[in-house]
Amino acid sequence: MNEHIPVDELISGAAQAAGGWLGALPVALVATSADGTIVRWNQVAQELLGYAPPQMLGRNIADLVHPGADRSLGRSLWEAAASGRGVMGTVTAWHRDGHPLELEIWASPVSDRRHDAATVLVFAADAHAARRIRGSSAVWDGLFARSPVGIAVLDTQLRFLQVNAALEAMNGLPESAHVGRRLAEILPEVNALEMEEAMRQVMETGEPVLDRRRVGRTPTASDRDRVWSCSYVRVEDPAGMPIGVIASLVDITEQQRDHEEAEAGRRRLALLNEASMRVGSSLDLERTAQELADLAVPRLADTVTVDVLDALARGDEPGTGLAGGVVLRRLGKAPLSGSMVTDVLARLGGTLVFPAAAPYTKALAGRHPFLIARLDEQAVAPAAPHSAKPAELLAVGVHSFLMAPLVARESVLGIATFYRTRPSEPFGSEDVTLAAELAARAALSMDNARLYRREHETAVILQRSMLPQHISPPPGIEVSHRYLPASDVNEVGGDWYDVLPLTGGRAGLIIGDVMGHGIAAGAVMGRLSASVRALARLDLSPVRLLHQLEAALSDLAEPMLATLLYVVCDPATGHCTVTRAGHPPPVLALPDGTVRLVDTPPGVPLGVGGVAFTPTEFDVPAGGVLVLYTDGLIEARGHDLDERLAELMRLLADRQKQLDHVCDSLITHLVPAAADDDIALMVARIGH
């Protein structure tokens, strides 16, 4: 059927289709009679030695031997033909161009029974090329047989032709199970189609593909995935046509696992570093709980809830025991929506009650993380008498469950719960350690928030207790006042005000600010306010009174400074004297709507010493309003002080407001939602 196709082409085509190696070494075919006369000379012989068939037919084969070489070839051939044995050896032939050419020859007699004679077939090839191919073959055979690297030879249809022992071990299949079949047919549980696509790319482009990852399971390791690094190289025939692919595989499962563990360690460290910056910076209980939940999703879990003791959420002390069960309030939850797991869990702000025997209570009482690596019906059974939630979570895909108690300073504050849904991996020991560390950091921040709130409340109570409880101005003076503590415990300080009755129907209007914050500043403020009331009864002049207060400050164990504004006012005449000790100036709002700052020397704060205080006298018409305030009212981050004073005076230009309305308006417009400093404000209308 293929008689019209030359034999050489048939051989080449068959080699390519099979992915074989024929054609790698050109071999000349020469036939001689028994006496050495050449009777056939093929095309390869012409290409090898340069002689055309007409030039060689009829000549003796010995004529081809180089003159300087051993000319015993004819005799050897003759003896071989006579004895019926083949010969193989190396001879130096004479090329038509006049240069010697070393040949390897294989000669074999072929009997002709019809003529009772013998014909000798001689196959010849370039000796150097033969040795090179033979050496390459030896190297290849040694590498193929002994290499720990898995090696496979595949044809152009990506069917296995040959595999070495290392690849047999990797795939868990003998060579016979590979040959003639594709990768996708023998190993369906690896990403075979992806690997075959890479091999086709190599076949088409000729560009090698290196380190392509094959992942999956083989009969050798059917219980877990393994990872191989695969490289593919195209094999070509002498004409440059592709005849197959060589694949090399290295099992890198352990290296990949080590790499993944190292990456996981870096991710855990990064998460902890982020937690130190994000969780608990606000000293707010609810915000800290939500920050923990948001941080852990999705890098540690798919869903997270954070529950704290209900007593703690109400502002009470957390208590000491859990023997009677526990009441928790959900203060953190992530994601807040868009998840079936989230829909099953209790809402944010909801209260959860667990009896003493419930797993939640036991986890809290144990103060150690509680892990159910693989959540199933058997695992949720103990919780069934107390709650249907675990079974519902199992139904919506939760397969791994972890609880980490929130414990700080030996007090249990609550619990963080982590959920994973498919297809994520179950929680492991590293996850437990990470969850416990995150919970510990959050718990410490929550406890700091609790202590902050307690100290803040204590400081505010102290501050308020030292302010005058009942201010009774003399006739002719109407007073309204406000005190606003700062939002931060460290900013609760020594702001205060008072109205002192003086002789002759006069009144002393005082407002001050002890520099510093916290309970210490509040205590000093209490001492100063008491001293002022005592000194005012002695009817001291403003300057002498300020010097006495300065002496009281110098008696303290630690130096303190305070600003003070002291206004002595006679409501009958409207005559006033103001003395400043480093305090902001008073503002005067006249009945006609004019508003101005009272121009008076600023002085220096009490406690600096060595500087005289200078009083300033001025008159207030009947109905005029004096506004005394501390710096917290007019100082704000990012705002110019003059602009704030201008805004204060603009707000005072409305003549129709009552004094309470004036106070409320100033606080509303000038004070942000979270004040940076505490604020004292006193407004006094002089005369009627």
DOLUM-147812 format. One record per residue (C-alpha): y, x, z; residue number from 1. Coordinates in steps of 0.25 Angstrom, whole numbers, padded with zeros to 4 digits. Each point is the difference from the previous one (the first is absolute). Layout:
BEGIN
Y|X|Z|NUM $
...
END
This chain:
BEGIN
0000|0000|0000|1 $
0009|0012|0002|2 $
-0006|0009|-0011|3 $
0014|0001|-0007|4 $
0006|0005|0013|5 $
-0001|0016|0001|6 $
-0009|0004|0012|7 $
0011|0008|0006|8 $
0009|-0012|0001|9 $
-0012|-0008|0006|10 $
-0002|0010|0011|11 $
0015|0001|0003|12 $
0001|-0015|0001|13 $
-0012|-0002|0008|14 $
0005|0011|0010|15 $
0014|-0007|0001|16 $
-0006|-0013|0003|17 $
-0010|0005|0010|18 $
0010|0009|0007|19 $
-0009|0012|-0004|20 $
0003|0015|-0002|21 $
-0005|0002|-0015|22 $
0009|0008|-0009|23 $
0005|0010|0011|24 $
-0007|0012|-0007|25 $
-0001|0001|-0015|26 $
-0014|0004|-0004|27 $
-0003|0006|-0014|28 $
-0014|-0004|-0006|29 $
-0007|0010|-0010|30 $
-0014|-0002|-0006|31 $
-0007|0012|-0005|32 $
-0014|0002|-0007|33 $
-0010|0008|0008|34 $
0005|0013|-0007|35 $
0014|-0003|0005|36 $
0006|-0005|-0013|37 $
0011|-0010|0003|38 $
-0003|-0014|-0005|39 $
0010|-0009|0007|40 $
0014|0003|0005|41 $
0008|-0011|0006|42 $
0015|-0003|0002|43 $
0001|0006|0014|44 $
-0007|0013|-0005|45 $
0011|0001|-0010|46 $
0011|-0003|0010|47 $
-0006|0010|0010|48 $
-0003|0012|-0010|49 $
0010|-0003|-0011|50 $
-0011|0000|-0011|51 $
-0002|-0013|-0009|52 $
-0014|-0004|-0003|53 $
-0001|0005|-0014|54 $
0004|0014|0005|55 $
-0012|0000|0010|56 $
-0012|-0008|-0006|57 $
-0010|0009|-0005|58 $
0005|0012|0008|59 $
-0008|0006|0012|60 $
0005|-0004|0013|61 $
-0001|0015|0004|62 $
0012|0002|-0009|63 $
0009|-0007|0010|64 $
-0003|0010|0011|65 $
0012|0010|0003|66 $
-0003|0014|-0006|67 $
0001|0006|0014|68 $
-0009|-0010|0007|69 $
-0015|0000|0001|70 $
-0006|-0005|-0013|71 $
-0013|-0004|0006|72 $
0004|-0015|-0001|73 $
-0009|-0002|-0013|74 $
-0012|0006|0006|75 $
0002|-0008|0013|76 $
0001|-0013|-0008|77 $
-0012|0004|-0008|78 $
-0008|0003|0012|79 $
0005|-0013|0006|80 $
-0004|-0008|-0012|81 $
-0013|0007|-0001|82 $
-0004|-0003|0014|83 $
0006|-0014|0001|84 $
0010|0004|0011|85 $
0015|-0002|0001|86 $
0010|0010|0003|87 $
0013|0000|0007|88 $
0010|0012|0001|89 $
0014|0006|-0003|90 $
0003|0007|-0013|91 $
0013|0006|-0006|92 $
0002|-0007|-0013|93 $
0009|0005|-0012|94 $
0012|-0011|-0002|95 $
0004|-0001|-0015|96 $
0014|0005|0005|97 $
-0006|0013|0004|98 $
0000|-0001|0015|99 $
-0012|-0001|0009|100 $
-0004|-0013|0007|101 $
-0010|-0001|0011|102 $
-0009|-0011|-0001|103 $
-0010|-0007|0008|104 $
-0012|-0004|-0008|105 $
-0012|-0009|0002|106 $
-0011|0001|-0010|107 $
-0012|-0008|-0002|108 $
-0011|-0001|-0010|109 $
-0004|-0013|-0007|110 $
-0013|-0001|-0007|111 $
-0002|-0006|-0014|112 $
-0014|-0005|-0001|113 $
0001|-0003|-0015|114 $
0004|0015|-0004|115 $
-0007|0006|0012|116 $
0013|0008|0003|117 $
0010|0000|0011|118 $
0015|-0003|0000|119 $
0009|0006|0011|120 $
0011|-0009|0005|121 $
0011|0009|0006|122 $
0011|-0006|0009|123 $
0012|0009|0002|124 $
0013|-0001|0008|125 $
0012|0009|0005|126 $
-0006|0007|0012|127 $
0013|0001|0007|128 $
0002|-0016|-0001|129 $
-0015|-0002|0004|130 $
0002|0009|0012|131 $
0013|-0007|0004|132 $
-0006|-0014|-0001|133 $
-0013|0005|0007|134 $
0009|0006|0011|135 $
0008|-0013|0001|136 $
-0012|-0008|0001|137 $
-0006|0008|0011|138 $
0013|-0001|0008|139 $
0000|-0015|-0003|140 $
-0014|-0002|0004|141 $
0002|0008|0013|142 $
0013|-0007|0004|143 $
-0006|-0014|-0004|144 $
-0013|0003|0009|145 $
0006|0006|0012|146 $
0014|-0005|0001|147 $
0004|-0008|0012|148 $
0010|-0007|-0009|149 $
-0006|-0013|-0006|150 $
0000|0002|-0015|151 $
-0004|-0010|-0011|152 $
0000|0001|-0016|153 $
0003|-0013|-0007|154 $
0000|-0004|-0014|155 $
0011|-0006|-0008|156 $
-0004|-0014|0005|157 $
0001|0005|0014|158 $
-0015|-0001|0002|159 $
-0006|0011|0009|160 $
-0007|0011|-0007|161 $
-0003|0009|0011|162 $
0004|0001|0015|163 $
-0003|0012|0010|164 $
-0007|-0001|0013|165 $
0014|0000|0008|166 $
0004|-0013|-0007|167 $
-0014|-0006|0002|168 $
0002|0002|0015|169 $
0014|-0006|-0001|170 $
-0004|-0013|-0007|171 $
-0013|-0001|0007|172 $
-0007|-0002|-0014|173 $
-0009|0009|-0008|174 $
0004|0006|-0013|175 $
-0010|-0010|-0007|176 $
0008|-0012|0005|177 $
0013|0006|-0006|178 $
-0004|0005|-0014|179 $
0004|-0010|-0011|180 $
0008|-0009|0010|181 $
0014|-0001|0003|182 $
0007|0002|0014|183 $
0003|-0015|0001|184 $
-0015|-0004|-0002|185 $
-0005|0010|0011|186 $
0011|-0001|0011|187 $
0006|-0013|0000|188 $
0006|0002|0014|189 $
0010|0011|-0004|190 $
0012|-0002|-0009|191 $
-0008|0004|-0012|192 $
0009|-0008|-0010|193 $
0012|0009|0004|194 $
-0008|0012|-0001|195 $
-0005|-0003|-0014|196 $
0014|-0003|-0004|197 $
0004|0014|0004|198 $
-0012|0006|-0008|199 $
0004|-0008|-0013|200 $
0014|0005|0002|201 $
-0006|0014|0000|202 $
-0008|-0003|-0012|203 $
0012|-0005|-0008|204 $
0011|0010|0004|205 $
-0008|0013|0003|206 $
0008|0001|0013|207 $
-0008|0003|0012|208 $
0001|-0010|0012|209 $
0000|0007|0013|210 $
-0002|-0006|0015|211 $
-0002|-0014|-0004|212 $
-0006|-0007|0012|213 $
-0013|-0008|0000|214 $
-0002|-0009|0012|215 $
-0011|-0008|0004|216 $
-0014|-0001|0005|217 $
-0013|0006|-0006|218 $
-0015|-0001|0004|219 $
0002|0013|0008|220 $
0011|-0006|0009|221 $
-0001|-0015|-0002|222 $
0006|-0003|0014|223 $
0014|0006|-0002|224 $
0009|0004|-0011|225 $
0001|0014|-0005|226 $
0011|0007|-0008|227 $
-0003|0010|-0012|228 $
0010|0009|-0007|229 $
-0004|-0001|-0015|230 $
0005|0008|-0012|231 $
-0003|-0002|-0014|232 $
0000|0009|-0012|233 $
-0003|-0003|-0015|234 $
-0011|0008|-0007|235 $
0002|0002|-0015|236 $
-0009|0005|-0012|237 $
0005|0012|-0008|238 $
0008|-0009|-0009|239 $
0008|-0005|0012|240 $
-0006|-0013|0000|241 $
-0003|-0006|0014|242 $
-0015|-0001|0003|243 $
0000|-0004|0015|244 $
0006|0002|0014|245 $
-0003|0009|0011|246 $
0003|-0006|0014|247 $
0000|0008|0013|248 $
0001|-0007|0013|249 $
0003|0005|0014|250 $
-0003|-0008|0013|251 $
0013|0000|0008|252 $
-0003|-0011|0009|253 $
0002|0008|0013|254 $
0012|0007|-0006|255 $
0006|-0014|-0003|256 $
-0003|-0005|0014|257 $
0007|0012|0006|258 $
0012|-0002|-0009|259 $
0000|-0015|0003|260 $
-0001|0003|0015|261 $
0011|0010|-0001|262 $
0009|-0010|-0007|263 $
-0003|-0010|0010|264 $
0004|0009|0011|265 $
0013|0003|-0007|266 $
0002|-0015|-0002|267 $
-0003|-0002|0015|268 $
0010|0011|0004|269 $
0011|-0006|-0009|270 $
-0003|-0014|0006|271 $
0002|0005|0014|272 $
0012|0008|-0004|273 $
0006|-0013|-0006|274 $
-0004|-0008|0012|275 $
0008|0010|0009|276 $
0012|-0003|-0008|277 $
-0002|-0015|-0003|278 $
-0007|-0006|0012|279 $
0008|-0003|0013|280 $
0014|0006|-0004|281 $
0007|-0013|0003|282 $
-0005|-0002|0014|283 $
-0003|-0014|-0003|284 $
-0014|-0006|0003|285 $
-0001|-0010|-0011|286 $
0005|0010|-0011|287 $
-0009|0011|0005|288 $
-0012|-0009|-0001|289 $
0003|-0004|-0014|290 $
0003|0015|-0004|291 $
-0014|0004|0004|292 $
-0006|-0012|-0008|293 $
0008|0004|-0012|294 $
-0003|0015|0001|295 $
-0015|-0002|0000|296 $
-0001|-0009|-0012|297 $
-0005|0004|-0010|298 $
-0002|0014|0004|299 $
-0010|-0002|0011|300 $
-0004|-0015|-0001|301 $
0002|-0012|-0009|302 $
0005|-0009|0011|303 $
0006|0003|0014|304 $
0004|-0008|0012|305 $
0007|0005|0013|306 $
-0001|-0008|0012|307 $
0007|0003|0013|308 $
-0002|-0007|0014|309 $
0007|-0013|0001|310 $
0007|0005|0013|311 $
0005|0012|-0007|312 $
0006|-0008|-0011|313 $
0007|-0009|0010|314 $
0007|0012|0006|315 $
-0009|0000|0013|316 $
-0009|0012|0005|317 $
-0013|0001|-0008|318 $
-0009|-0002|0013|319 $
-0012|0008|0005|320 $
-0013|-0007|-0003|321 $
-0007|-0008|-0011|322 $
-0011|-0005|0008|323 $
0004|-0015|-0002|324 $
0002|0002|-0015|325 $
0012|0003|-0008|326 $
0012|-0007|-0007|327 $
0006|0007|-0012|328 $
0011|-0002|-0009|329 $
0000|0004|-0015|330 $
0012|0008|-0002|331 $
-0004|0008|-0013|332 $
-0008|-0004|-0012|333 $
-0001|0006|-0014|334 $
0000|-0005|-0011|335 $
0007|-0012|0005|336 $
-0005|-0008|-0012|337 $
-0007|0000|-0013|338 $
-0014|0003|0006|339 $
-0012|-0009|0004|340 $
-0002|0009|0012|341 $
0015|-0002|0004|342 $
-0002|-0015|-0002|343 $
-0012|0000|0010|344 $
0007|0008|0011|345 $
0010|-0006|0010|346 $
0014|-0001|-0004|347 $
0011|0010|0004|348 $
0005|-0004|0014|349 $
-0012|-0008|0003|350 $
-0007|0001|0014|351 $
-0015|0003|0001|352 $
-0008|-0002|0012|353 $
-0013|0007|0003|354 $
-0010|-0002|0011|355 $
-0005|0012|0008|356 $
-0013|0000|-0008|357 $
0006|0000|-0014|358 $
-0001|0013|-0008|359 $
0015|0001|0000|360 $
0001|0000|0015|361 $
-0011|0010|0001|362 $
0006|0010|-0010|363 $
0013|-0001|0008|364 $
-0007|0002|0013|365 $
-0008|0012|-0005|366 $
0013|0007|-0005|367 $
-0008|0006|-0012|368 $
0000|-0003|-0015|369 $
-0010|-0011|-0004|370 $
-0007|0002|-0013|371 $
-0009|-0009|-0009|372 $
-0002|0008|-0012|373 $
-0008|-0010|-0008|374 $
0004|-0014|0004|375 $
-0011|-0010|-0002|376 $
-0005|-0013|0006|377 $
-0008|0007|0011|378 $
0013|0008|0003|379 $
0009|-0012|0002|380 $
-0010|-0008|0008|381 $
0005|0004|0014|382 $
0014|-0005|-0004|383 $
-0005|-0013|-0005|384 $
0001|-0007|0014|385 $
0014|0004|0001|386 $
0006|-0001|-0014|387 $
-0004|-0004|-0014|388 $
0010|0010|-0006|389 $
-0010|0011|-0001|390 $
-0010|-0008|-0008|391 $
0012|-0005|-0009|392 $
0005|0015|-0002|393 $
-0014|0003|-0004|394 $
0000|-0011|-0010|395 $
0013|0005|-0007|396 $
-0005|0014|-0002|397 $
0002|0008|0013|398 $
-0011|0010|0001|399 $
0005|0010|0010|400 $
0008|-0002|0013|401 $
0007|0009|0010|402 $
0008|-0002|0013|403 $
0008|0010|0007|404 $
0006|-0004|0013|405 $
0015|0003|0003|406 $
0000|0008|0012|407 $
0012|0008|0006|408 $
0002|0007|0013|409 $
-0014|-0006|0005|410 $
0005|-0014|-0003|411 $
-0006|-0009|-0010|412 $
0010|-0007|-0009|413 $
-0007|-0006|-0011|414 $
-0009|0003|-0012|415 $
0001|0003|-0015|416 $
-0011|-0005|-0009|417 $
-0004|0005|-0013|418 $
-0007|-0007|-0011|419 $
-0006|0005|-0013|420 $
-0005|-0008|-0012|421 $
-0008|0003|-0012|422 $
-0001|0009|-0008|423 $
0006|0010|0010|424 $
-0009|0009|0008|425 $
-0004|-0004|0015|426 $
0008|0006|0011|427 $
-0006|0014|0004|428 $
0002|0009|0012|429 $
0013|0007|-0006|430 $
0006|-0014|-0002|431 $
-0003|-0004|0015|432 $
0007|0013|0004|433 $
0012|-0003|-0009|434 $
0001|-0014|0005|435 $
-0001|0004|0015|436 $
0011|0010|-0003|437 $
0009|-0010|-0007|438 $
-0002|-0010|0012|439 $
0003|0011|0010|440 $
0013|0003|-0006|441 $
0004|-0014|-0002|442 $
-0004|-0004|0014|443 $
0009|0011|0006|444 $
0011|-0005|-0008|445 $
-0002|-0014|0005|446 $
-0001|0005|0014|447 $
0013|0007|-0002|448 $
0006|-0013|-0006|449 $
-0005|-0007|0013|450 $
0006|0011|0009|451 $
0013|0000|-0008|452 $
0001|-0015|0001|453 $
-0002|0001|0015|454 $
0010|0011|0002|455 $
0010|-0007|-0009|456 $
-0001|-0013|0008|457 $
0001|0008|0013|458 $
0013|0007|-0006|459 $
0006|-0013|-0004|460 $
-0003|-0006|0013|461 $
0006|0011|0007|462 $
0012|0000|-0009|463 $
0002|-0015|0002|464 $
-0002|0001|0015|465 $
0012|0010|0001|466 $
0009|-0008|-0009|467 $
0009|-0010|0008|468 $
-0007|-0013|0002|469 $
0012|-0008|0001|470 $
0014|0004|-0005|471 $
0011|-0008|0007|472 $
0013|0004|-0006|473 $
0013|-0003|0007|474 $
0009|-0012|-0005|475 $
0007|0002|-0013|476 $
-0012|0008|-0006|477 $
-0011|-0006|-0008|478 $
-0012|0009|-0003|479 $
-0013|0000|-0008|480 $
-0010|0011|-0001|481 $
-0013|0004|-0007|482 $
-0011|0011|0002|483 $
-0010|0004|-0011|484 $
-0011|0010|0003|485 $
-0004|0009|-0011|486 $
-0013|-0002|-0007|487 $
-0006|0013|0004|488 $
-0003|0004|0014|489 $
0006|0013|-0001|490 $
0013|-0007|-0004|491 $
0001|-0009|0012|492 $
0011|0007|0008|493 $
0012|-0001|0009|494 $
0010|-0010|-0007|495 $
0007|-0009|0010|496 $
0012|-0008|0003|497 $
0007|-0007|0012|498 $
0012|-0008|0004|499 $
0006|0005|0014|500 $
0010|-0009|0008|501 $
0012|0009|0004|502 $
0012|-0003|0009|503 $
0012|-0008|-0004|504 $
-0009|-0009|-0009|505 $
-0003|0011|-0010|506 $
-0013|0003|-0006|507 $
-0008|0013|-0004|508 $
-0007|-0001|-0013|509 $
-0011|0011|-0001|510 $
-0010|0004|-0011|511 $
-0008|0013|0000|512 $
-0011|0007|-0006|513 $
-0009|0011|0007|514 $
-0004|0010|-0011|515 $
-0015|0001|-0001|516 $
-0011|-0011|-0001|517 $
-0011|-0006|0008|518 $
-0002|-0003|0014|519 $
0007|0012|0005|520 $
0013|-0004|-0007|521 $
-0001|-0014|0005|522 $
-0001|0005|0015|523 $
0012|0009|-0002|524 $
0007|-0012|-0006|525 $
-0003|-0008|0013|526 $
0005|0011|0009|527 $
0013|0000|-0008|528 $
0002|-0015|0000|529 $
-0002|-0001|0015|530 $
0010|0012|0002|531 $
0010|-0007|-0009|532 $
-0001|-0013|0008|533 $
0002|0008|0013|534 $
0011|0008|-0004|535 $
0008|-0012|-0006|536 $
0000|-0006|0013|537 $
0009|0012|0005|538 $
0010|-0003|-0011|539 $
0000|0014|-0006|540 $
0008|0003|-0012|541 $
-0009|0000|-0013|542 $
0002|0016|-0001|543 $
-0005|0002|0014|544 $
-0011|-0010|-0002|545 $
-0005|0008|-0012|546 $
0000|0013|0008|547 $
-0008|-0006|0011|548 $
-0010|-0005|-0010|549 $
-0001|0014|-0006|550 $
-0002|0006|0014|551 $
-0012|-0010|0001|552 $
-0006|0005|-0013|553 $
0001|0014|0005|554 $
-0009|-0003|0012|555 $
-0012|-0003|-0009|556 $
-0011|0009|0000|557 $
0001|0001|-0015|558 $
0014|-0001|-0007|559 $
0003|-0013|-0007|560 $
0012|-0004|-0009|561 $
0006|-0014|-0001|562 $
0011|-0007|-0008|563 $
0009|-0010|0007|564 $
0011|-0009|-0003|565 $
0008|-0006|0011|566 $
0011|-0011|-0002|567 $
0008|-0005|0011|568 $
0006|-0013|-0004|569 $
0011|-0010|0007|570 $
-0003|-0013|-0006|571 $
0013|-0006|0005|572 $
0009|0010|-0008|573 $
-0010|0005|-0010|574 $
0003|0014|0004|575 $
-0012|0009|-0002|576 $
-0004|0015|0003|577 $
-0011|0006|-0008|578 $
-0007|0014|0003|579 $
-0011|0006|-0009|580 $
-0011|0010|0004|581 $
-0005|0003|-0014|582 $
-0003|-0015|-0003|583 $
0003|-0008|-0013|584 $
0014|-0006|0001|585 $
0002|-0015|0003|586 $
0004|-0010|-0010|587 $
0011|-0010|0002|588 $
0000|-0013|-0008|589 $
0014|-0007|0001|590 $
0002|-0016|-0001|591 $
0006|0001|-0013|592 $
-0012|0007|-0006|593 $
0004|0014|0000|594 $
-0010|0010|0004|595 $
0002|0014|0004|596 $
-0007|0012|0008|597 $
0008|0003|0013|598 $
0005|0014|-0002|599 $
-0003|0009|0012|600 $
-0005|0014|0002|601 $
-0015|0001|-0001|602 $
-0003|0009|0011|603 $
-0013|0007|0002|604 $
-0013|-0006|0006|605 $
-0002|0000|0015|606 $
-0008|0012|0004|607 $
0007|0010|-0009|608 $
0011|0003|0010|609 $
0013|0008|-0001|610 $
0007|-0010|-0009|611 $
0011|-0009|0006|612 $
-0001|-0015|-0003|613 $
0012|-0007|-0006|614 $
0003|-0015|0002|615 $
0007|-0008|-0010|616 $
0008|-0013|0003|617 $
0001|-0012|-0010|618 $
0003|-0015|0001|619 $
-0009|-0011|-0005|620 $
0007|-0013|-0003|621 $
-0006|-0013|0006|622 $
-0013|-0003|-0008|623 $
-0002|0014|-0005|624 $
-0014|0004|0000|625 $
-0005|0014|0005|626 $
-0014|0005|-0006|627 $
-0007|0011|0007|628 $
-0013|0005|-0005|629 $
-0010|0012|-0001|630 $
-0002|0009|-0012|631 $
-0013|-0007|-0003|632 $
0008|-0012|-0006|633 $
0008|0009|-0010|634 $
-0009|0011|-0003|635 $
-0011|-0002|-0011|636 $
-0008|0010|-0008|637 $
0006|0002|-0014|638 $
0013|-0007|0003|639 $
0014|0006|0002|640 $
0005|-0002|0014|641 $
0014|-0004|-0005|642 $
-0006|-0010|-0009|643 $
-0008|-0006|0012|644 $
0013|-0001|0008|645 $
0007|-0007|-0011|646 $
-0011|-0010|-0001|647 $
0001|-0003|0015|648 $
0015|-0002|-0001|649 $
-0002|-0009|-0012|650 $
-0010|-0009|0008|651 $
0010|-0001|0011|652 $
0011|-0006|-0009|653 $
-0005|-0014|0001|654 $
0008|-0006|0011|655 $
-0008|-0013|0002|656 $
-0012|0005|0006|657 $
-0004|-0001|0014|658 $
-0004|0013|0008|659 $
-0015|-0003|-0001|660 $
0001|-0002|-0015|661 $
0008|0013|-0001|662 $
-0011|0007|0007|663 $
-0011|-0006|-0008|664 $
0007|0002|-0013|665 $
0002|0015|0003|666 $
-0014|0002|0004|667 $
-0005|-0008|-0013|668 $
0008|0008|-0010|669 $
0000|0014|0006|670 $
-0013|0002|0006|671 $
-0013|0002|-0009|672 $
-0013|-0007|0004|673 $
-0005|0012|0006|674 $
0011|0007|0008|675 $
0000|0015|0001|676 $
0008|0000|0013|677 $
0002|-0010|0011|678 $
0013|-0008|0000|679 $
0010|-0005|0010|680 $
0011|-0009|-0004|681 $
0011|-0007|0008|682 $
0011|-0009|-0005|683 $
0012|-0004|0009|684 $
0011|-0010|-0003|685 $
0012|0003|0008|686 $
0009|-0012|0005|687 $
0000|-0014|-0006|688 $
END
